[in-house]
Each structure stands twice: as structure tokens, then as C-alpha cells.
Amino acid sequence: MIRKALLLGAAAAAIAATTPALADGHAHSETMQAQLSAPEIEYTMWTLDNGLDVIALPDSGTSTVTTSLWYDIGSKLDPEGRSGFAHLFEHILSRKTENMPYNMIYGLTADIGGTRNASNWVDRTNYYEIVPAQYLETMLWTHRERMAKVVVDDEVFETERGVVKEELRQRVLAPPYGRLQRFVLAENAFDIMPHRRPGIGSIEDLDGATLDDARAFYEAYYGPDTATLIVAGNFELARLRSLVDQYFADIPPRANPVDLAITQREPERTQPRVVNATAPNVPLPVVGAVWKGPPTTDPDAAALEMLEALLVRGDNNRLDSALVRSGQAVQAAANVQLFREAGQISAYAVVSNPEAMDQASATLDAALERIRTQPVSEAELAEARNEIIASTLRRRETARGRAFELGEALVSSGDPDFADTRLNQLLEVTADDVMRVAAKYLDPQKRVAFTYTAGDDDPSTYANPVPMPEYRTLPAAAGEIRQVLPEDQRMAPPGPGDVPVVAALEIVEGTLSNGIKVVAVQTGDVPIATVTMLVPGGSKTDPRAKAGVAQMAAGLADKGIEGMDEVAIAARFESLGASFGGGAGSDGTSFSLTAPVATLADAGALAAQIIRGATYPEDAFQRERKRAADGLQVSLKDPGSLSRYVVRIAMYGDAPYGSQPGGTTESLAAITRYDLIAHRASYFHPDAMQIVVSGGINPEQAISVTEQMFGDWVVATPPGSVPHEAAGEDQPVRTIVIDMPDAGQAAVVAAVRAPARQSEDFFPLELANSVLGGGSSARLFEEIRTKRSLSYGAYSGFADRADESILTASAQTKNETADEVAQIFFDEFERLGSEPLSDDLLNKRRLYMSGNFARALESSGGFNSIVSTLQQQGLEPAEALKFAERLDAVDSEAATLAARTYVDPAKATLVIVGDASRFLDDLKEILPDVEVIAADDVDLSLASLRKVADEASTEAE
């Protein structure tokens, strides 16, 4: 589904309304209001003689350090005929150096308990690692290697070009709305700026690129004089300065530099036009418009960002009110994307069918015209400000969060203070400012209106009539191609330094007056907290004919209570800077409330009212049920999503876990609001509730807040029953092909049964699975992406469940290689159980897994997620602090035995969703007994997966 993309600044302070909501849905702004604030980002900055900027953000409260290198090199600098080149080079620069063989960086971070990645956007490319703090020097060494000694040769160029093409297929061609987001909007938002080209590139431009192009790109753009090093976490500033001098001061500036400046600017559009874009696999049509926008530092930028917040941020916004709550649209979105030289603004709606397009388009136009011609209320502005400050608090909970916020602000503006500066500008935006910029930029005479519907993959349907300009060319590469040095000549990375002493988290457990158990932990000092409320009643309690009841009961709980409708509820939460939502998993239901500590008690009071007394108004229920059904239709057109649905039913059959948490087309139609009321009465129950609170709040205050929320809640009837054997009997091994002829890519999943969370085999299989598919240094990624460029990524894992789980290996690949990926899955399954897992390998995997776990515990949302999952599986909260200990207790023999027992290719069910005509014959040479089901004939409520249960298998022609 299309996401609402937000580009907002951050920092300083905002005002939160704490008064009751009025009939118009907004809190009264004239009454006394509470003051909220977010801490500024404190940092130290200096510049080396070679031009490298360095920013340091010390934090002694974390056990990690984040090293990130931000280059002012984005997709806007792609050469002529080479769209996607900055993105391609983001991949290339991560791979080989004189002292690091191909992808050594993966193991170098994962094997010490860290993680790494890189990303590319219009204005920048960044590379980062998050590792235990004692490995700061190791990571700085890797950044030096990639800046000064990168190897750009045929191997790395061809391999990464293949990977990027698979990424394009996975992110753009396979999802129903990928072309709209990546191709259609930018093509029509800009006329002459290089921003018009897709940052991810095109298959044609990628195929046309050469190794010499890559070498020229590196020499023209990459050096200390185009980079900023940002280091955040537990380190001493004096030591960092010394290490930076040691590893970066002697790197010369670019030898063959090209000016980064883009001097052209977009001409103003004076006449409207319309494009009617088509693409395959589009289940629901889209209507909308796109306009040109200013640069991110333009005086109008802050008001435009506030305009976006008013249109789409939170649940109580203009476009949802006009389009979604009225039932005219499944989803509404607006985006203000501002870059260093230019910007784009868009607003659009996803509608149920072609007949609804005209009305939704007219309603969208009317909503935009209203904000262009009528001042927004002060209450609306107050809500938007509070939402912004709350999101700032969430970002700044961790040192790494602050580092990334500062980095993004820097590359988009040139000023590291821009994050705090922009928030101050946002807080000064007035209603007149919003109306002024809306009138100026959302002028109907300056827009490109568009539709996006099912049809051919035909770029001419959305082509900009302005000829594509010719963009820059780069000087030919002059330097020699470096090579990885022979092993005996390579410099080894430096080892770890001293391990910093960091206070361990202290878990405090309490009991409310009515017996509800509470877990409270202070995870940081930033004044924002998360409250997670757990009750039974996950999808395993759903009757199969009404699959989705638990999810709807949780997700729609905030649509009404006695005396407040959904608009008033949303306005109240947003006036407090709070967010609230509920959802159901396989084993239970959870509600999450995140709010600034200053308003947590007020937000908690409303959350408690919702959980105790959700009324599920009929009009909201009917609308949201239809939206759920429409959203399901979108998912069924996405190969990756559909493959996951099919695997669940294939592995669990008619057992409780086989019920689709989000429902099926048939079950959603059968659910009534009375089913939701009945579910709430049975399962939202104080006798079965558990609560977790964490964040920048002390445990005593946290328990006091929850006592006010639920301490007096008593229910006379017992809670509803929960099935304890939810996984059922093992299902027959199957090979299932879902034929989706217009799929842009095939999704491949191999699945086996896995142990329950409390099984003695859980940790041995967790460790063995980490070898198989745990991240980018595991075997599946190595074999499928690194060695063969068959996929953007390949992974495996299994969920924590009270009963038996499912271990799945998954990847998406071009249709023609689906059978090849399947064979690799089976080969690696066999290898995992047949080759003993060495102690050295398992030690590295333990560090990798423990590092990921420890990082998650640093934020309130991560801590609550981990502890809540443990509690749903019947485990004590203290287990959250024993993860590394449990892994250490697993020896090689136990991990190898678990792999042999569970990850057996003979027990694996294979599911492939894609264009069967491209791979079916080859697949049958591996697995002759193949079930082929047309995508339109899939029934997710039946173990047979067929709408007609006894229909014979048919093959794609």
C-alpha cells in the first residue's frame, strides 16, 4: 500500500493542548496548555585540512558506537544516460578495498555483534555501522579503506549491477504501486532538473553502464572534500580526534574533482496538464496531482512541511477526513519532498474501483482548495506541532537516532544545525503562512493531475512532454584500477579497544490494585515513554469463517467510545503528542501508547477508556471493513505478500495458527460489529492483561500511571478461552506455484516447522538459523546475492510462538531464476544439517544475534516489543536480559542437531508466486509434483488453497 511520506524537521519545544476535544475534532486552543520540549542535538564539529568535516555526538549511556560517512553525492548527480548511478555506486563502494576482500565488511561488523548498511537519496549517499563501542577504531579503519583504497573492478561492477537490477524489480516492478512512486511522480514533478530521473535508475541505463563509468564517477565525486564523518555513541572525544587524524588526515582531496553545484532551477509551471498512467498488477486505481516545490531551505519550506502535516499526519487530518472517513478512498496521501535545489509536492487517493475515481478526485480538489482559501484553526496547528515534537522525541531516544537526524539535516541544507533550526521555523508557522503557501504551490493551474490504473507497462502513458534535458558528463577516469592485495600483504583491521562500563537495565515489576502485572524500565533520559498493554485473543482465537476478528477488534478499538467519536479521539491523542494503536498477532493482542512523559497520564486515561469500552460504531466499522478488504486485494497482487499468506495456510492447514490474521475476502465480509464487541468482552480483560512501560520515565512514575489507567478495572465474567495447541499436526510437504502472469518478479519461500518458544530446541535452532539466513553475512545472502546476483537479499527466520512456529527461507528474484533460487534453498538446508557447525562460526553468530538484541533494548519501542513477545509466550520479563546467556549455552553439537532435525529439505514446503511460464518447466526438473494455482483462484481460508477444493491441478501454458 502507498505510504504517507513525511519530511519534517525537528528539535526545541512545542505546545501541547491538554483540554477536552470539541465537536470539530480539535482541542480548544484558548485554555491553559502544557509545554512539551525535545532536547537539542548536542555535538562537536571540526574540519580537517583535506576538507573532511567531522561531527561527534558522545553518549556514555550506550554500549554502542555509530560511525557514518555522509557524501554530498546523490542521484541528482547521475551522469547523462546513467540514471541510478549514484545508487549503483552506493553498492560498489561497500564491497572491496585493497585490504578487504569482497564483502569482508559484512563479517567485520556482524561477527563482532554489529550491523551495517548504506543508502542513497537525491542529495546524498551514506554508509554506516553500529557496533559495540570498543570497535570504534575498527570501523574508522573500514571507512578509510573505502574512501582511499576502494577497488572498482569488473567483478564488483558486474555483481552489484545485477543486484541493483533485482532491487529495482523487487521495489518497483513487483509491488502494485512501485512505478507510481518511483517513476510517474518524479517524471512529472520536474521538467529540467536531474531530479526528474528515477534515483533507482532503469534497467536500460544500468545495462548501458560500463566499468569505466564507475571509475570516472568515483574519481569525480568521492573524497574527503565531499564527505562528513558523524560518530555517535560511547567514546572519549579526545580519542576520537586522535583516531580521525590517524585514519583520515593524510587522504588527499579528489584528484579529478567535478563541481557538485547544480545551477539550473525549475521554471514555473503555468498551465495544467493530465497524465493517465498505466501499469500491470494494479488492483485499485489512484487519482491525484503533483506540483513543483521549492528547495528545502526556501523561506516557504517550513510552512509547506506544516501544510503536509495538516493534510496527512496522524489520524485526525484533512485528507483522511475528506476522503477516507467518507468512504470515497481506501487511502489518502500527501508528500512534500524538498531537496537542496528543488522539491516536489503530491497528493493522491487510492480508490476502490474505476467508478469511484471522479468523485474522489473532486473531493481531493475540494479539500486542497479549502486549505488554499480558508485559514486552518489554531487547534489544528497545535496538534500538528505536538505530533512533530513527539516524533522528534522518538528519533532522539538513541545516539544513533540523533546522528541520523543530524546527518539528514546536514546533507539537505549544508548546515548541521538545520534540524533544530527547522523545528523553530515550524513552530513559528501561522495559519496565514499555511494558506499562503497552499495558494502559491497548490495552484490548479500549476499542477499535473494524474490517474494510475491497471494496464500495459507503458512509460509513454506518463511521459513528460518537455524533452528530457542532457545532463552532465564526467571526465574519463585517470587512475589505475586497484586490486585486493595478496593475503600476506594486506593490513589487518585494528582490534577492539577497552569495553566501556554501562549500567545494565533494571527491570521493576509491580502489581496494580486489581492484580494486573506491570513491568517498568527506564531505558533512557529523553522524556518520551511507551506503554504496551497485552491481552489474549490473537488470530488463533478467530473462527476460520471469521478470520480477522481479533485484528479488527484491536485495530478499530479507537473508532469510538461512549461520548467520543473517532475524530474526537484522534484529536485528543494528537493534542497530547501521543500515538495509539492496536493489533493482533498469532498469540495475542497488543495495544501501544507512545507519548511525551509530560502528557502520558492524560493520554493513558484515554487509552484505558478505549480498551475498556470500545463501541465500534457501525459507520466506522463498515468503512474500515471495506478498507481492509480493499487492502487485502492490493496485497494479493504483490508476490511477496501473497507468498507469505500461502505459506501460513500450507504449513498450518485448518489449525488455529492457519487463520489469516488480517482475514480473507470471505471472512471479512462475514464479520459484524457485534463480533468485535463480543471479542472485546471476552478477551480485553483485566484478569488476563499484562502491561510493559519503558522510556525516559522512572519505574515508580510508570507504575503510578498504569494504576490510574487500569487499577480499578474489574470484570465479573472470566476471560475467553485460548487454544493451547494452535499449530496442529504437521501438514503434507507440498510444492505450490501461484501463477501470476503479470508479476514483475517471483517470490520464493521454502518452509519447515520450527519449535515453540519454550522448547529446549528453540535456542539451538535460533543459532543454526543465524548461520543459514541471519543477515547479510549468512549463507543464503552469500550464495544468492553476493555470488550470483539473483536477488536483492535472501534471509531465513522463524517467529516466536507459543506453539510450533515456521522457519522460512525467502527471496525475490526475476521470474526466470525462481527455480535456481529454490534449488539453493534446498542445498543450503541440506548443508546446514550435514556439516558440523564450528565453534568459531557459532561464536561469531552469537555476537551478531546478541548485538541486534541489545540494540533493540535501547529504545522504548524495542524494549517493549521484546518483553511483550516474551510475555505472550509465557516467559518472564527477565528473559530479555538473558538472551546472550541462552545463546552461550548452546554448543556446536546441539545447534547442528537442531538444524538436522528441523531444517531438512525433505520436510520443506516450497511456495513460488510469479509468472509460472518463465520457470515451471525448470522447476519440475527439481520437483516433479507441482501444484499450480492461478492467483485469481487462491482461497486463503482452505487448506487446499483453491476456490474449488477438488479442482485438478492445471499448469500454466
N, C-alpha and C positions, 0 to 999 in steps of 0.2 A: 504494500500500500504506500502511496506517496506520503512522505514525511513533511511536517512543517519545519522548514529550515529556518533557524533563528541566528542572527548575527548581532549580538548585543555586547555593549561594553560592560565595565564593572568597577567597583570599589566604593569607598567612602560611606555615606549614610543615606537612609531613606526614611520616609514617614509611613507608618502602617496604621490604617484605620482599625479601631477595635470596637466600633459601635455596631449595633444590630443592622442587618440589611433591610433596605426599604423595598417597596414594591417594584421599583425599576431595576432591581437586581444589584445595586451598588450601595456600599456602605455610606452613611451620611458623613460628609466631609467637614461639617462645621463644628462637630463635637470634639472633645478632647481626644487626641490621638497619641499612640505610643511611638516612641522613637526607636528605630532599628538602625544598626550600623554594621558595616563589614570592615574588617581590618585592611588597611592599605598593604600593598606588597612592598615589603622592605627588602632592599637589595643594594649591592655594591657593584659598580661598573668601572672598568678601565679599558684602555685600548693599547695594544702592542704596536711597535713601530712598523710592523708589516701590514697593519690595518685591521687585524683581528680584534673585534670587540669581545669582551668577556664580562659576564654578569654572574654574580654569586648570590645565592639565597641560602645561607646556613640555617639549619634547624636541628637542634640537638635532641629533639623529641622523637625522631625517627631512626630506625636502624638501617635505612637505605640511603642511596645517593642516586640522583638522576643526572646523567650527562647528556646534553642535547646540543647538536650543532645545527644552526639555522642559516641556510643560504638564501640570499635575496634572488633566487633563481626559480621562477615559476613557469607555468605553461604559457604565460604571455610572451615569454622569450623564445618559444619554439621557432626554429628557422622555417623559411619558406618550404612548403611541401612536406614538412616533418611535424605535423600536429602530434601531440603526445610524447614529444621527445624529452622534455624535462621529466615527465613521469617515467619514461623508459630509463633515463639516466639515474633516477632515484633508485631503481632496481640495480643498475650496473655498479654504482658506487658502493653498494653494500657487500659486494661479492668477493673480490680478490685484491690483494696487495702483494708487494714484494715479499713480505714476511707472513702473510696469511693466505693459505690455500683456499680454494673455493668454499665459501660458506663457513669458514672457520669461526666467523663472528657469531654464528648461531650457537655452537657449542661453547664458545668462550663466555657467553652470557648465561645460557641455560644451565651449564654444568656447574656454575657457582651459585645457582639459585636466583638468577636474574631473568629479565626479559628485555627484548629489543624490538624495534620496528623503525619504519621510515614512512614518510608521507609527502605528497606533492599537491600543491594547490596553485591557484592563479599567481599569487605573489611570492611563493616560497617553496623550498624543499627542506625538510628537516629529518635528522637521524638521531635516534635516542636510545639509551639503555637505562634501565632501572635495576640496580644491583645492590647487594649488601655493601654497606658503606666502606668496608675495608678494601674493596676493589676499585676505588676511585682511580688510582693510578693506572690500573689495567685498562680501564675504559678510555682514559685520556690517551693512552698509547694507541688504542684502536682508531680513535678519531684522527690522530696524527697520521697514521698509516693511510687512512682513506683520503685525507686531504693532500698528502705529499707523495704517496707511493702507490697509488691505485694502479691496478693492472686492467687495461681495457684491451682485450684481445678477442679473437674470433670465438673462443669457447664461451666467454661470459656474454658477449654480444648476442650470439645466436640463441643461447639458452634463455636469457632474460627476455629477448624479443618474443620467443614462444610463450613464456609465462605471461607476459603482458597481454598478448592476444587472448589467452584463456581468461585473464581477468576481465578484459573487455566483454567477452562473451558472457561471463558469469554475472557481471554487474550491469551490463547494458542490453545485450541481446536476449538473454534468457528471461529477466523479470518483465512483467507486462508493461511497466511504465519507465523502463530504463532509457529508452530512446527519447522519451519526452524530457526527462530530467537532464540527460547528458547531451543530447543533440538539438532538439527542437528549440528549447528556450534560448540558449546562447546564440544560436544561429540567427534568431530574430530579435534579440535584445540589442545586439551590436551591428553596426554597418561596416566600420572601417578598423576598429580596434582589434588587435590579435586575440582578445578575449572571446571573440566570436567563434573561434575554433574549439572543438572539444578537447578539454585538458587530457582526457584519457587517450585521445588520438583516434585513428581509424585503422581498420585492417589494411587498407590500401597504403596509407602513409607509413605504417610500421613495416609492411613488406618492402616498401621502396627505400627504407633507410639502409645505410651501409656502416661498416666499422669505421671508415674514415670520418663519417658524420659524427659518430660518437666521440672520437678522439678530438675532433675540432670543437665540439660542444664543451668538453672538459677543459681544454686549454683556454677557451674564450671566457668561461664563466666561473670555474671553480678554483678558489684560492682563499687565503686568509683575509684578503681585502674585500671579499663578498660575503663574509660569514660572521656569525655571532655565536660564541660558545656560552651556553647557560648551564650552570651547575647548581643543583638544589639538593639539600639533604644534610646528612650528619658529617661535617668536615670542619677543619680549622681553616680560617681564611688565609692565614699566613702560609700554610702548607699548600693550599690551592694555588696561590700566587707563584710559589716556587715551582710547582709542577707544571703550570701553564708556561712559564718561561722555559722550562726544560724541554717540553714537548712541542711547543708551537713557535717560539720566538725566532728560530732560525729558518722557518719556512718562508721562502721568498714570495712576494706577491705574484700574481699571474704574469707569465712571460708573454702571453699573446692576448692581452685584455681587450674586451669589447665593452663599450659603454652600455650600462644597464638601462639608461634612461629611455623612456618611450615618450616621444614628444607630441605625437598626434593625439587629438581629442575628438570624441564623438560629436558630429554635427547634430543639432537639434532636429528631432523628427517633427514635421509639420503636417503630415497627412496620415490618417489611419490606414491600415490595411488588414487583411484577414488571411490566415493560412488554415487549411484543413488537412492536418497531418494524419497519416495512416501508418499502422504497424501491425505485424502479426501478433496473435496471442493477447489481444487487449480485451478483457472481459467487460469492462464498464467504461463508457465514454467520458471524456473530460472536456470541459469548456473553461476558457479563461482568457487572460491577456497578459502581455509583457510590455514593459516600458523601459526606457533608458534611465539610469540613475547616476548620481554624482560620485566622485571619489570618496573614500572613507573619511578623509579629513576636511571635507567640504563643510562650510557653516550649516548647511541643511541636513547633514548626515544624522546628527543626534535626533532631530525631530522625525526623520524618516524611520529610524530604528524604533522610536516610541510609537510611531504610526503602525509599524508591523506588530508590535506588542498588543496594541489595541485591537487590531484586526484578528489575530490568531492565537495569542499567547494564553495559556491556561484554558480552563473550561468555560469561563464567562467572557467570551469575546464576540466581536461584531459579526464575523463571518459564520461562526457556528450558530449564533442566534438566528441569523437571517436564513441560512441555508440548511444546516443540519437539523436543528430543532424543529424547523418547519417541515422536515421530511423531503425537502427538494434535492438534497445531496447526501451522499454517503460520507463524504469528507470534503472539507474546505481547507485551503492552504493559501498562505501568502509568504513571500520571501523578499526581503530586502538584502541583496548581496552587494556590498560595497567593497571595491578593491582600491589599490593605490592610485590608479589613473581613471577609473570609470566604475560604473555599477550597473546592476540590473534589478528591476522590480517586477514581480509577477504575482498574480492572484488567480486562483483557479478552483474548480469544484469537480469532484468525481461524482457522477450521477448514475442512477440505476439502469437506465436504458436510453436509447436514442430519442424516444418521445419526450423525455424529461429535459433535454438539453436546452431548448429555447427558454423555458420558464426559469431554469436555474441560471442561465446566462443573464436574463433580465433582472433577476433578484440580485445577482452579484453586482451588476452595473448599478442598481439602485443603492446597494449598501456602500459602494465606493463613492457614489455621488453624494450620499448623505454625509460622509466624513469629509468630503471636499467642500461642502457648503454650510455645514452646521457644526458649531464648536462641540467637542466632546465635553463631558462633565468632569468636574474636579474629582469626583469619586472614581471615575474610570481611570484618570491619571494616577490617583493614589494607589489603586490596585496594581496598575502596571509597574509603578515604581517599586512596590513591595515585591512583586514577582521577580523583578530584576535583582533586587538586593538579596533575595533568598537564593536565587541561582548563583549569585556571586559567592555567598557563604558556602554553598555546596562545592563550588570549584576550589575554594581556598582552604578546604579542610586539610589537605596534604601539601607537603612541599612540592611534590611533582605537579599537583594541580596548579599551584601558584606559578611554577616555572612555565607551564604550557600556556597559561593565560597571558603571562608577560610576553612570551615569545610570539604569540599570535598578534598581540597588540603592536609589538615592535615591527614585525615584517609588513604589517598592513599600513603603518603610519610613519615608520622611521624613528619613533620615539618610544622608549621603554616605559615612560610614564603614561602612555596613552590609555592604558586600561583604567587607571584612576581618573585621568582627565575626562575620558568619555563618560564615565558614570556621573561626574559632576555636571557635565553638559546635559545628560539625560534628566537629571533631577531639576534642571532649570527650564526644561521644555514646558511651554504653556499650551493651553487649548488653542490659542490663536496660531502658535507655531505649527501645531499638527494640521490645522485646517489650511494654513498657507502652503505647506509642502505638499499636502494631498492635492490641493488645487493645481499646483505647479507641475507635479510629476505624474499624477494620475489623470491627466487631461485626456479625454476620449479621442481628441484629435492627434494625440501623440502615441497612441498605443498600436500594438499588433495583437488583434484578437485571434484566438486560435481554438480549434477543436482537435481532439485526438481520439481516433476511433479505430476499430478493427479494420484491417485491410492489408494491402501489399506493403512490403518493406521498400518504400519508395521515397527516397530523400527529396525528390522533386516536389512532393506534396507540401513540404515545409521550407523550401528553399527561399532564402532572402533574395529579392530581385536586384539588390545592389551587388554588383560584381565583387567577388572576394578580392581584396587588395593583395598586392605582392608584399610579403613581409621580408624581414632581414635575412641576409645570408651571412655566413661566418667565414673567417679566413681559414684556409686549409691548415690542417694540423702540421706542426713543425717538429714536434718532439718524437723521440723513438718510442716504440711500443715496449713497455716494461714487461718483465716476466716474473713469475714467482721464483724466488731464489731456490737453489737446491737446499734440501733439508738441513744439511750440515753447515750452510752459510746463513741461515735465517736467524734473525734476532728473536729471542723468545719474549713473550709479553711479561711485564713485571708481575710479581706475585702480590699477594694481599698485604695490606698494612695492618695496623692494630685494629682490633674489633672494638667498636665503641660500646660503652655500657649504657643501655637504655632500660628504663624501668618497665617491667612487664605489666601487661594489663591486669587489673584487679576486678574479677567478676564478683559482684554483690548480688545475692539472691534474697528476695523478700516475698512476703505473702500478704495479699490485701485482706481486708476485713472479711470478705466473703470466701476466702480460700484461693483466689486466683494467684498463681505463681508468677513472679516478676523477676527478670534478670536485668541488671543495670550495670553499665560500664561507661566510664569516661574515656573516650578514645582520642580526645584532643582538646584544644583550647578555643577553637573557632566556635562562636555561640550559635550553633545550629544542632538540632537533635532529630533522631529518627525513632519513632515508636512503631514496632511491629506487633500486631495483635493476631494470634493464631487461634483458629478453631478447626474442628474436624469438618468433614464434608467435602473432600476433593472430588475429582471426577470419578473415582472408584465407587462413590455412593450414587452416581446417576443411574437411573433406569436406562437401559440401552435405547429404548424408544424415545427417551427424552434426554439424550446426551447433551451436555451443555448447561444443565440446570445450575450446577454448583458455580460455574464460571459466571453465568448471568446474574445469579443471586449476589455474588460478590461484586461484580463489575457495575451493576446497576443500583447498588445499595444507596449511592449518594444522589439518586434522582428524586428523592422526596422523603420527608419525614413529616410528622404532624406539625403543621404550622409553617413549614418551609418547603418551597418547591426547589427544583434543581438549580434554577438561576440564582435564587437567594443563597443556596448552599455554596455554590461555586464562588459567588461574590464574597461571601463571608470568609471562606478559606483564603481567597486571594487578597482580601484586605488585610489579612494577618500574615501574608507572605508564606502561607502554608500550601502544601500539596497533599492530596489524599487520594487513595485508590485501593481497590481490592481485586483479587484474582484467585483462581483455584488451580492447584496442581493436581498431580495424581493422588497424593496422600492427604491433602487438607487444603484449607482456605486461609489466606493471609490478607490482612489489611495493613497498609503502611501510611503513616503520617510523618511528614518531614516539615519542620517549622523552626524559625528562629527561637532560641530559648526564651526570649522576652515575650513571645506570644504563644508559647507551647500550651500553656494551661487553657487558654481560650480556644485554641484550635482543637485541643484534646477533648474539650467538653462537647464540641460539635461532632467530632469523630465518634464519641461514645453514643451520642444520640442516634447517629446513623446505624451503628452496629446493633444497638438495642431495638430500634424501631423503624427500620426502612419500610416504606409503604409501597414502593414500586407502582407509581401512578400509571394508569392504563395507557395514556397517550405516550409517555416516555417509554414504557415497555414495548409498545407496538413499534415505535420508531427504532429503538435500539435492536430489537429482534430482527427487523428488516436490514439494518446496517450490518449486523453480524452475518446474516445470510449473504448479503452482497460482498462483504469482506471475504467470506469463505470462497465465493466464486473467483475472486482475484487470486487467492492462494492456490486454488485448484488449477490455475493456469500457469503457475510457477513451478518448474520441475523440482527444485529443491524442496519447497513446501509440500508438494504432493507426495514426494518420496517419503517424507517423514510420517505423513498420515498413513500411508500404505504399510510402512514397516510396523507401526504400532498394532494395527489390526492383524497383520500377518503373524506377528510374534505372540500376541495375547489372545487372538480369536475372540470368543464370547466371554472371556473372563472380565472381571471389573476393570482391570487396567487397559483392556482393549477399547474402552469407551473413549471417544474423541473428546478431549477437554473443552474444545470450542464448539462441539456439536457437529452435526451433519445437516445437509439441506432438509432432510425429512424430519430429524429430531427437533430442529429449531422451529419448524412450522407447527410442531405438536405442543410446544411449551406454552403455558399460560402464566399470567402474573400470579395466579393462585399457587402454581408450583413453586414460584420463587418465595412467596410468603410462607408456604409450608416448609420449604427448605430452611429459611431463616429461623423459623420457630424451632426446628429440630436441631440445627447444628450451630447457630450463633448462640452459644450457651455459656454462662459463667462457670458451670461445673467442668467444662472441657476447654476453657480458654487458657492460653499462656501468653505472656507479654515480654517483649525484649525492648529495652531502651538504651541507646548509646549516642555518643556525640560529645559536644562541648558542654556537657551538663554533669554535675556531680550526682552520684547514685542516690543520695538521700533525696535530693530535689526530684529526681526522676521517679522514684517510688511514690513520693508525695503526689506528683501529677497524676500518676495512674490510679492512686487511691481515689482522687477526686473524680476520675473518669468512670471507674467501674466498681469501687469498693462497696457500694450499696446495691449492686445488681443481684437480684435473687429471682430464680425461676422455679416454679413448683414442679414442673414436669421434667423427666430425665432427658438428657441429650439423645439424639438419634443414633442408631446403630451404625457401625462401620465394619465392612468386611475385612477380615484379617488375612485371608488367603486370596489376595487380589490378582495374583499373576496367573493362577490356574495351571493346568497341565501344559507341558511342552507341546508346541504346535508342530505339525509336519514341516520338514525342510522344503522350501519352495524356491523356484526361480521365476520371478514375476517381472514382466515387461509391461509398463504402461505406455502405450503408443500415443505420443503427442506430436503429430507430423510437423507442426509449425514451431516446435521448441527450438530456441536458439542455442541450446546446449543440453547435454544429458546429465542428469543427476544419478549417481551410482552409490548404492548403500549395501553393505554386507553386514548382517546382524546375527548375533548369537545371544543366548540367555546369559545373564550375569547374576552374581549373588546379591542377596538383600544386604542392606546397610549393616545390620547387626551380625551378619555371617562372619565366621572366622576366616573365610576366603576373601572378604572384601578388600582388605589392605594388600594382600599378596597380588590380587588381580589389578588393583589400582596401580601398583608399582610396575607390573608387567605391561599393562596398557600404556603407561607412560613411555615405555620403550617402543611400543608399536606406533602410537599416534598422538603422543602428548607434545604438541607444539612443533615448531619448525626444525628442531634438532632430532626429531623422532624418525623412525624408519619409513613410514608411509610418505611423509613430506619429502624425505630424501629421494626415495625411489620414483615418486610420481611427479613432483615438481622439479627438484634440483637436477636429477639425472635425465629426465625425459621431457620436461616442459609440457606435461599433459594436462596440468591443472594449475589454477592459481593457489591451491592449497589442498592438502589431504590430511585428515585427522581421524582420531577414534576416541571414544569415551563412553561412559555409562552414568546414568543418573543415580543419585542416592534415593533409594526407595525402601519402604518398609517391607515389601515382599520382593521377589526376584525382579531384577532390572533387565535392561537390554544393552549390550555393548554393540555399538555400531561403528563401522569404518565408513567414511563418506568423502566424496569428492565430486566436483562437477567438471566435465570435460566436453570437448567437441563431440558431437554425436558419433563421428566415425571411430573414435577411440574408446567408446564406452566398454567394449569387451576387453580391451587391453588393460584398462584400469581395474576391471573386475578380476582379471587374472592376477594382477599384482596383489590385490587384497587377499586372494586365496593363498598365494605364495607366501606372503608375509604372515598370514595366520599360521600356516604350517611351520614356517621358520621359527616363530615365536615359541611354539611348544616343543620343538625338536632340538633346538640349540640351547644348551645351558646358558643362563644369563649370568654374566661375570659379575664379581663383586665390584670391580671398578665401574662398570656400566651402571649398576644399580645405585652406587653411591652418588654418581652424577645425577641420576634421575631423582633420587631422594632430595637432593639440594634444589633441583628445578621445581619439584612439586611443593616443597616446604616454603620456598621463596614466594611462589604465587599465592600460597595460602596466607603467609604473613603479610603480604602487601594488601590483601583484601581486608584483613582485620584492622587496617589503619584508618579506614573511613567508617562513618556510622552506618551507611548503607551496606557496605561489605560485611561489617561485623554482624549486623542484624540478619543478613541473608544466611551466613554460615550458621549462626546459633539457631535461627528459626528452623533451618533444614534439619539440624541435629534433633531438635525437639519433636519435629514431626515424625522422625524415625524412631522415637522412643529413647533417645540418648540424652545424657546430662550436658548442660551447657559447658561444663569444664572440659569436655572433649575438644572444644575449639582450641584450647591451648596445648593439646597433646598430639596434634597431627604429626609433627616431626617424630615424636617418640614412637607413635604407632608404626610409622614407616621404618624407623630404625630397627624395629623388632622383626621385620620381615627379612629372612635370609634368601640367598640365591635359590636354594632348593625349593622353598615354599613358593617363590614367585614363578619359577619355571613350572612347577606342578600346577599352579593355578592357570597358567597360560595353556598348558597341555589339556587340562580338564575342560576349560570353558571356550578357549579360542581355537576351536577345532574346525577346519574348513568343511569337514563332513557334516557339521551341525549348523552351518551358516545358511541363512536365507538371503538370497540376493534380490534386490529391487532396483530396476533401472527405469527411469522416466525420461523419455526422449523420443526422437524420431526413429522408430524401430527399423525403418527401411535402410538406415545407414549402418546398423550394427547387428541386426538379428541373425543373419547367416553366420557371421563370425562367432557370435555368442554361442550358437548351437554346436559349434565345434568344441566348445569348452563344456557346455552343459546342455545336453540334447533335450531334456524335458523342460521346456519353457512354456509358461502360461503368458499369453499375450492378451491384454485387455485394452480396448480403446479408452482413452482418457475420459471421453464423454459417458462411458458405460460403467465407470467406477462407482461402487456403493460402499461407503466407508462405515456403514453400520453392519455389514455382513462379513463373516469370516471368509466367504468365497470371494469377496471384493467385487462381485458382479451384480449389476442391477437385476439380471435374470440369473438366479443362482445356479440353474442346471445347464446354462448355455455352454456349449462346447468351446474349447479354445480356438481362436482364429488367429491367423498370422497376418502381419502387415504385408501388403503386396509389394 
